[in-house]
Amino acid sequence: MNYLDRLLKTYRDKDGWTKVRTPDLEHLNSSIYFDYKGFSDLAEYVSGRNFGNELKEASHGLSCVIAYRNIYQLEINERGEDDIATLAKMFIVCRFANSIYATMRLASIGLILDGISCFKTAFEALQYGRLISLKPEQASTFMDVEKSLRPVEVRKELKKLGHNADIARKQYSMLSNFSHVGGTGETLTMESIEGNVAFKIGGYVDPPLQKQLIMDCHKACGEFIAFTIGIRHENVDEYHRTIKAWIAEGLPQEEILRRTQNLIQKMR
């Protein structure tokens, strides 16, 4: 689809968001249409116009997470596959990164509900990785299918270690409510059009919701980086904000590294 075709099929709504023109529908109580490929391409195009900066920032955060995969690979190459803790971290970072990538792609093409389901998987990997960073011996439970901890059990273990698990519990509850069949998220597959209900297959453009999901991906990447060094959940935002302020001041890299070591000890 060339630029002109895309332009003719999009418009600006009253709030300034770029939207996709809804196909003409017959006067029915409900209408179903399916144009997956065309709509996906168009939705991804308008996503770049609606929240392109957020997509770039989230992509940068994801690239930082992927760097940990490379670090773990080098450690496994050096120590061998008997290093269960590093092997578990490798599985987790791959699961997390793939799920975040899928979430971003699905959100961009308008498959918001499916994106939330993938984000829930990323969130589970994030919390298990958090636990292993604090208690490496838990890596053996992750690697054993029969002993692997359920999300609620992971949170209980985090609580035993003196870390706040209530934030994660509330986030997980919200994600579960949206992602399970019959939950709140089902409303994201339909749209009211002139008194009729159109059930959408192939995506749905809701820029504020899509943008928020992309921003959640960015935040989750920041949490992953912080959790790998034992930062407490309630201190994650301050940890990243402090380092960004040092960078903005133009401090030398050596000074930033020195200060960061002290900051890590304070935030754990």
N, C-alpha and C positions, 0 to 999 in steps of 0.2 A: 504494500500500500504506500503510494507516494505521499509527499507532504500535502499537496492540494487536496487529495482524497481525505486525508486525516482532518484537514482544516474544515472541510465542508461537513464532516460528521461530528464536529465538536462545537461547543459553545461555552460562554461564560455565564454562570448563574448569578443571582443577585448578590451573593457573598464574594464573588470574584473567583470562584473555583472553576477550573476547566472541567467540563462534563461531556459525556458521550450522549449524542442524541438517541433517544429511545426509538426503536423501529415503530412504524405505525401498527397499531393493534386494532383488531376488530372489536366491536362492542360486545364483550363477553364478561361474565362474572370473574373469570380468571383466564389468563392467556399465558402460554408457554412458548418461548422461542429459544432456538439453539443456533448460535453462530460462534462457536468456541474460539476458533483460530482468529477470525477477523476481530472479534471483540477483545480477545486477549492482547493482540498487537496494539489495538487502539487504546485500551486501558493502560497498557504499559507506557505508551507515548504520553498520555495525559498525566500519568504519575510523575514523569520526569519534569513536566511543567508545573505541577502542583506542589511537589515537595522534593525537587531534585537535590537541594542542598542536604536535606536530611538523609537521602539515599546515599550521597557521597560520604557523609560522616559515619553512617552505619557501616558502609563498605570498608572504610578505613579501620573502624573498630574490629570488624571481622578479620581483616588482614592481620591485625595485631594478635588476635587469638590463634590464627593459623600458624603464626610464628612459633607458638608453643608446640605444635605438632612436630615441627622441624627439630626443636630442641629435644623433645622426648625421643625422637627417632635416633638422634645422635647418641643419646644416653643408652638406649637399648643396644645400639651397634657396639658400644664400648663395653657395657656390662653384661650383655646377653639377655635372653628372654626369661631368665630366672629372676630378674628384677621385677617382681609382681607389681609393686607400687607404680613404677614408671609405665609398665605395660597397661595397667588399668587407666592411668591418666591419658595414655595414648588413645585408648578406646573412647574415653569420655570426651576428649577434645574433638575427636572426629565426629562423634554423635552430635555434640553441641554445635560445632561449626556447620555441619550439613543441615541440621534442623533450622539454624538461624538463616542460612542461605535460602533454604526452601521457604521459610516464612516471608522473607523479603521479596522473593520472586512471586509468591502467591498473592501477597498483599498488593504488589504493584500491578498485577493483571486483574485484580478485583475479586479473587477467590479468598475473601477475608476470613470466612469461617474455617476454611481448610488451613489458612495461615495460622490462625489461633491454635488449631490442633497441633501443628508442627512446633509452634512456640512452646506449648505445654511440654512436649518432648524435650526441647532444649532446656526448659526450666528444670525438669527432673534431672537431666545430666549435670546441669550447673550445681544443683544442691549436693549430688553425690560427689562431684569433684571437690566441692567445698569441704565435705566431711573427710575425704581422703587426704586433703592438704593439711588438715588439722590432726588427723589420726591415720597415718599411713597403713597401719595394720588392717584397716577396714577395706583395703584394696582386695584382700583375699575373698571377702564376701561378695564384692562386685564381680569378681572373675568366676565365682561358683554360681551357676544358674539356680541351684536349689537353695542357696543361702543368701542370694542377692536381696537387699533390703527394699521394701516398698517405700514410696515417698514419705508416708507418715512415720515409718521407722527411722528413716534418715533424719527427719526433723527431731525425733526423740533423742537420737544420738548426739545431734548438734546441741540440744538443750543440756544434755549431760555434761558436755564440754564447757558449759557456761556461755554459749553463744545464743543470741536472740533468734528464735525460730518462729516467732509470731508473725514477723513480716512475711516470711516465706509461706507460712500457712495461709495467710489471707490472700496472697497472690495466687497460690495454687488453687484455693477454693474458687476464686473468680474465674481462672482459666478452665477449671473443670466444669463450672456452670455453663460456660459458653460452648465448650467443645464436645460435651457428651450429647448423644442423640436425644432429641426432645428437650434440650436445654434452651437457655436464653438465646443462644446463637442461631437457632433455627429462623429467627425473624430476619436474619441477614440474607436469606435466599429469596426474599420477596420485596416488592415495591408497590406502593399505591400510585396508580396513574389514572387521573381523572375519574376517581371513584371506583376504578377496577383494581384488582390485585394481579400483578404480573409476577409469576414465580420465575426466578432467574436461573438459567443454566449457562455457565461459562463466565460468570463474574458479575460484579456489581460495583459501580463507581461511587464510593462514599469517601471523598478526599480527607475529611477530618479524622475518620476512623482509620483509614489506610495510613495516614501520616503518623497517627499515634502508635500504630503497631510497628512501623519502621523505627520510631524513636525508642520504643520498648526494646527492639533488637539491639539498638546502639547501647542502651543502658545495660542490657544483659551482658554484652561483650565487656563493658567496663567492670561489671561485677565479677565476671569470670577471671579477668586479669587480677583484680584485687583479692579474690578468694584464694587464688593459687599461692599467695604469700601470707594468708591467714588474717587478712583485714576483716574486722567485724562488720556485719551487714550494715549496722547503723552508722558506720564510719566511712563507707565506700564513697559517697558523694564528696565528703570533705577531703578524702585522700586524693581523688582525682582533681578536685578544684584547687587544692593547694599546689600540686605539681604544675598545673596549667598556669597558675599565677607566677610561679618561678620562671617558667619558660617565657611568659609574656614580659617579665622584667629584663630578660636578656642575660640571665645568669649563665656563667660558663657551665658546660656539661659536667665537669668534675665536681663543681660545687652543688649542682642539682643532685648528682648521685650521692654525695656525702649527706646532704640534707634528707634525701629520700630514705636512706638507711635509718636515720633517727626517727623519721615520720612513721615508718613501718612498725618500729618498736612501740611507738605511742599509740598507733591505731589498732594493734592486735588485741 
